[in-house]
């Protein structure tokens, strides 16, 4: 089982790291109309940037995060951090998203629990924490707020929008809702809509949270408690879907924690220990109401729905080239879902490059530094820089 008390950084920060990073906050007083029919009168977005925006302001790259992601995608907040940001393997000097060339923007989406306005924020109209009163948000709402962040930063057009999983859905939304503001789209381990099975997994997770006696209809903060058991179970279910059978078999097999069976219900197998550790860690760092919102945003995303299910028609407004990446053992968003997206792009006459990478790591492969993945990703981003005339900072 991983160390439950990870130590701080003891070695010098690597040369290919973006280094020590301080998050920033953008405040917006202009009301934001949401797809659910409600309006956020004002809100904050927490974000980080890496690299330097060039004089032409054409080298910005937007990072869209997945379900449990946030703004801290690369580097360290302090030397006490046990590990870097969640996508540090791909963002930094000389990495796939090379901060010697690109100015990278990574934010925590609305409804999140890492500083942007969400259920844990103060509701100025009631004087209470938003809690379950925080309105439902969708992928389109997130993209609309991201556009405002781009305006705030003085970015008229992103060199690329990049995202994996739920982040890839946001990238798709950018290409159709704001086609003139994105020069390239990188969609990794994503899908144009969830299958019934995926919606079912999300519903099991939601019910695990909502049926926890400590949930209190979402007002758990006012009871000075957290539905940890529900969050733990939700994360355990989710984590199973992020890993492939081969990865779990290779990592754990049927290994026991001790040499003998205990003929009881305490942890016996190493895989049980791993899942419980992941669940416990997550339940201490993530908000339950946020988890509910994020899974609903996943369920609702279906850009083809308003076009009679015709995905090619839905993609018609897109103007940029696409890179679509899938992984052979990803059974959460399997390669056929990416091929469905690619086929629709081809039918719509959009330029698209597609690669299905042989990886044993399942859905989580998009987070990892695999050699072929990095080569494809780096090669595409180098082409982006070349096509836009983006040079290395000196």
C-alpha positions in Angstrom: 0.0 0.0 0.0 1.3 3.5 -0.7 2.8 5.4 2.2 0.0 7.1 4.0 2.3 9.9 5.2 4.2 11.0 2.1 7.3 13.0 2.7 8.1 16.5 1.4 10.4 17.1 -1.6 13.9 16.2 -0.5 15.7 16.4 -3.8 16.2 19.6 -5.8 13.2 20.5 -8.0 13.9 18.9 -11.5 15.2 21.1 -14.3 12.2 20.1 -16.4 9.7 21.3 -13.8 7.9 24.6 -13.9 9.1 25.1 -10.3 7.3 26.8 -7.5 3.9 28.1 -8.5 1.5 30.4 -6.7 -2.2 30.1 -7.7 -4.1 33.3 -8.6 -7.8 34.2 -8.4 -9.9 36.0 -11.0 -13.1 37.6 -9.7 -16.1 38.2 -12.0 -19.0 40.4 -11.1 -20.8 39.9 -14.4 -23.6 37.4 -13.9 -23.2 34.1 -15.6 -26.4 32.5 -16.9 -26.3 28.7 -16.6 -27.8 25.9 -18.7 -30.0 24.9 -15.8 -31.8 28.3 -16.0 -30.2 29.8 -12.9 -27.7 32.6 -12.7 -24.5 33.0 -10.7 -24.4 36.7 -9.8 -20.6 36.7 -9.2 -17.9 34.1 -8.9 -14.2 33.4 -8.6 -12.0 31.2 -10.7 -8.7 29.9 -9.3 -6.0 29.3 -11.9 -2.3 28.8 -12.4 -0.1 29.8 -15.3 3.2 28.3 -16.5 5.6 29.9 -19.0 5.4 33.3 -20.6 2.7 34.9 -22.8 4.6 36.1 -25.9 4.3 39.6 -27.5 1.9 38.2 -30.1 -0.3 36.6 -27.4 -0.7 33.6 -29.6 1.1 30.9 -27.5 -1.5 30.2 -24.8 -2.6 26.7 -24.1 -5.7 25.9 -22.0 -5.7 22.8 -19.8 -9.2 21.4 -19.0 -9.3 19.1 -16.0 -11.1 15.9 -15.4 -13.6 14.9 -12.7 -11.3 15.1 -9.7 -8.8 17.5 -11.2 -8.1 21.1 -10.4 -5.9 24.1 -11.3 -2.7 22.6 -10.0 -1.5 20.8 -13.1 2.2 21.2 -12.8 5.0 22.3 -10.5 4.9 22.7 -6.7 3.2 25.1 -4.3 6.0 24.7 -1.8 9.0 22.5 -1.1 6.8 20.7 1.4 4.6 19.3 -1.4 5.0 15.5 -1.5 4.4 15.5 -5.3 3.9 17.9 -8.2 0.7 18.9 -10.0 -1.5 16.2 -11.6 -0.2 16.6 -15.1 3.4 17.5 -14.4 4.6 14.6 -16.6 3.4 16.5 -19.6 3.8 20.2 -18.7 7.2 21.9 -18.3 10.4 22.8 -20.1 11.0 20.4 -22.9 7.9 18.3 -22.1 5.0 17.7 -24.4 3.5 21.0 -23.5 6.8 22.9 -23.5 6.7 25.9 -21.3 9.8 27.3 -23.1 7.3 27.9 -26.0 3.8 27.9 -24.5 2.0 29.9 -21.9 -0.1 27.4 -20.1 -3.4 28.2 -18.3 -4.9 25.7 -15.9 -8.0 26.5 -13.8 -10.3 24.9 -11.2 -13.8 24.8 -12.8 -16.9 26.3 -11.3 -18.5 23.9 -8.8 -15.0 22.7 -7.8 -13.7 22.5 -4.3 -10.2 23.9 -4.7 -10.8 27.6 -4.6 -13.2 28.4 -7.5 -16.8 29.2 -6.5 -18.6 26.0 -5.7 -20.6 24.3 -3.0 -18.0 25.0 -0.3 -18.1 28.7 -1.1 -20.1 31.4 0.7 -23.5 32.2 -0.8 -23.9 36.0 -0.4 -27.7 35.8 -0.8 -28.2 33.5 2.2 -25.1 34.0 4.3 -24.6 30.2 4.3 -22.3 28.0 2.5 -23.8 27.2 -0.9 -23.8 23.4 -0.2 -26.5 21.6 -2.1 -28.0 24.9 -3.2 -25.2 25.5 -5.6 -26.7 25.3 -9.1 -26.1 22.4 -11.5 -23.3 23.2 -13.9 -22.6 21.7 -17.3 -19.6 21.5 -19.7 -21.0 24.4 -21.6 -21.2 26.5 -18.4 -17.6 25.7 -17.7 -16.5 26.7 -21.2 -18.4 30.0 -21.0 -16.6 30.8 -17.7 -13.3 29.8 -19.3 -13.9 32.2 -22.1 -14.3 35.0 -19.5 -11.0 33.9 -17.9 -9.3 34.1 -21.3 -10.7 37.7 -21.7 -9.4 38.5 -18.2 -5.9 37.3 -19.2 -6.0 39.1 -22.6 -6.0 35.9 -24.7 -8.1 36.2 -27.8 -7.3 32.8 -29.2 -5.7 29.7 -27.6 -3.0 28.0 -29.6 -4.6 24.8 -28.3 -7.1 23.6 -25.8 -6.1 20.3 -24.2 -7.9 17.9 -22.0 -8.3 14.2 -20.9 -11.5 12.5 -19.9 -14.0 15.1 -18.8 -11.4 17.6 -19.8 -11.6 16.3 -23.4 -15.4 17.0 -23.4 -14.6 20.6 -22.5 -12.2 20.8 -25.5 -15.0 19.5 -27.8 -17.3 22.2 -26.4 -14.7 24.9 -27.1 -14.4 23.8 -30.8 -18.2 24.2 -31.4 -19.2 27.0 -29.1 -16.2 29.3 -29.7 -14.5 28.0 -32.9 -12.8 31.3 -33.6 -11.0 31.3 -30.3 -9.2 28.0 -30.5 -6.4 27.1 -33.1 -6.0 23.4 -32.1 -7.9 20.8 -30.1 -6.3 17.9 -28.2 -8.9 15.4 -27.0 -7.5 12.5 -24.9 -9.3 9.4 -23.5 -12.7 11.1 -23.9 -16.1 10.4 -25.4 -18.7 12.5 -27.2 -21.3 11.1 -24.7 -21.5 8.7 -21.8 -22.8 5.2 -22.4 -25.6 3.8 -20.2 -22.9 1.8 -18.3 -20.9 4.9 -17.5 -24.0 6.8 -16.3 -24.8 3.7 -14.1 -21.3 3.8 -12.5 -21.8 7.5 -11.8 -25.2 6.9 -10.2 -23.8 4.2 -8.0 -21.2 6.7 -6.8 -23.8 9.4 -6.2 -26.1 7.0 -4.2 -23.1 5.9 -2.1 -22.6 9.6 -1.1 -26.3 10.5 -0.8 -27.1 7.4 1.4 -24.3 8.1 3.8 -26.0 9.1 7.1 -23.5 12.0 7.4 -24.7 13.5 4.1 -27.6 15.4 5.7 -29.2 16.2 2.3 -25.9 18.0 1.4 -25.8 20.3 4.5 -23.1 18.2 6.2 -20.9 21.2 6.8 -23.5 22.7 9.0 -23.5 19.5 11.0 -19.7 19.7 11.3 -19.3 16.4 9.5 -18.4 14.9 6.1 -20.0 11.9 4.4 -16.6 10.1 4.3 -18.0 6.6 3.9 -20.0 7.6 0.9 -17.1 9.5 -0.7 -14.8 6.6 0.0 -17.1 4.1 -1.7 -17.7 6.4 -4.7 -13.9 6.8 -5.2 -13.4 3.0 -4.9 -16.0 2.3 -7.6 -14.5 5.0 -9.8 -10.9 3.9 -9.3 -11.8 0.4 -10.5 -13.0 1.8 -13.8 -9.8 3.9 -14.2 -7.6 0.9 -14.2 -7.4 -2.0 -16.6 -7.8 -5.6 -15.6 -4.2 -6.3 -16.7 -2.9 -3.3 -14.7 -4.7 -4.5 -11.6 -3.6 -8.1 -12.1 0.0 -7.1 -12.7 0.1 -4.7 -9.7 -1.8 -6.8 -7.2 -2.8 -10.2 -8.6 -4.3 -12.2 -5.8 -1.5 -11.3 -3.4 -2.4 -11.3 0.3 -1.2 -8.8 2.8 -0.1 -11.7 5.0 0.6 -15.3 4.3 -2.7 -16.6 5.6 -6.4 -16.0 5.1 -8.1 -14.5 8.1 -11.6 -15.8 7.3 -13.2 -12.4 8.0 -14.1 -9.1 6.4 -11.0 -7.1 7.2 -8.4 -6.4 4.5 -6.8 -9.6 3.2 -5.9 -8.9 -0.5 -3.5 -6.2 -1.5 -6.0 -4.8 -4.0 -8.5 -4.3 -1.1 -5.8 -2.4 0.8 -5.1 -0.2 -2.3 -8.8 0.6 -2.9 -9.4 1.5 0.7 -6.3 3.7 0.8 -7.5 5.5 -2.4 -11.0 5.9 -0.9 -9.7 7.2 2.4 -7.3 9.7 0.8 -10.0 11.0 -1.5 -12.6 11.4 1.2 -10.3 13.7 3.1 -9.5 16.0 0.2 -12.6 16.3 -2.0 -16.1 17.7 -1.4 -19.1 15.5 -1.7 -21.4 18.0 -3.3 -18.7 18.8 -5.9 -18.4 15.2 -6.7 -22.2 15.0 -7.3 -22.1 18.0 -9.6 -19.1 16.8 -11.6 -20.6 13.4 -12.3 -23.9 15.0 -13.4 -21.9 17.3 -15.8 -20.4 14.1 -17.3 -23.8 12.5 -17.7 -25.4 15.6 -19.3 -22.7 16.1 -22.0 -24.1 15.1 -25.4 -23.4 17.7 -28.1 -25.2 15.6 -30.7 -28.5 15.6 -28.8 -29.8 18.9 -30.2 -28.9 17.7 -33.7 -31.0 14.5 -33.6 -28.0 12.4 -32.6 -26.0 13.5 -35.6 -22.5 14.1 -34.2 -21.1 15.3 -37.5 -23.7 18.1 -37.6 -22.8 19.0 -34.0 -19.1 19.3 -35.0 -19.9 21.4 -38.1 -18.9 24.8 -36.4 -15.4 23.6 -35.5 -12.7 25.3 -37.5 -9.5 23.8 -36.0 -7.4 20.7 -36.5 -7.9 17.9 -33.9 -5.6 15.3 -32.2 -7.7 12.5 -30.7 -5.9 10.0 -28.5 -7.3 6.7 -27.0 -5.7 3.8 -25.1 -6.2 0.2 -25.9 -7.1 -1.0 -22.3 -9.3 2.0 -21.4 -12.7 0.5 -20.7 -14.2 3.6 -19.1 -14.0 5.5 -22.4 -12.8 2.8 -24.8 -11.3 3.3 -28.2 -14.6 2.8 -30.1 -15.9 6.0 -28.5 -12.9 7.9 -29.8 -13.3 6.3 -33.2 -16.9 7.4 -33.2 -15.7 11.0 -32.6 -13.1 10.7 -35.3 -15.5 9.3 -37.8 -17.9 12.2 -37.2 -15.0 14.7 -37.7 -14.1 13.0 -41.0 -17.8 13.1 -42.1 -17.9 16.8 -41.1 -14.7 17.5 -43.2 -12.6 18.4 -40.2 -8.8 17.8 -40.1 -8.1 15.1 -37.5 -5.2 13.0 -36.4 -6.0 9.9 -34.4 -3.9 7.4 -32.5 -4.9 4.4 -30.3 -1.9 3.8 -28.0 -1.1 0.4 -26.7 -1.0 0.8 -23.0 -1.7 -1.6 -20.1 -2.8 1.3 -17.7 -6.5 1.7 -18.6 -8.2 5.1 -18.5 -5.5 6.5 -16.2 -3.0 6.2 -19.0 -3.7 9.7 -20.1 -2.1 10.9 -16.8 1.1 8.9 -17.2 4.4 9.4 -19.0 4.4 6.6 -21.5 7.0 6.9 -24.2 4.8 6.5 -27.3 2.1 8.7 -25.8 4.7 11.4 -25.1 6.2 11.1 -28.6 2.8 11.6 -30.2 1.7 14.4 -27.9 5.1 16.2 -28.2 5.1 15.9 -31.9 1.6 17.4 -32.3 2.4 20.3 -30.0 5.6 21.0 -31.8 3.6 21.2 -35.0 1.2 23.6 -33.3 4.2 25.8 -32.4 5.6 25.6 -35.9 2.3 26.4 -37.6 1.7 29.4 -35.4 5.3 30.7 -35.6 5.8 30.2 -31.8 9.5 30.3 -30.8 11.2 29.3 -27.6 11.5 32.0 -25.1 15.0 33.3 -24.7 
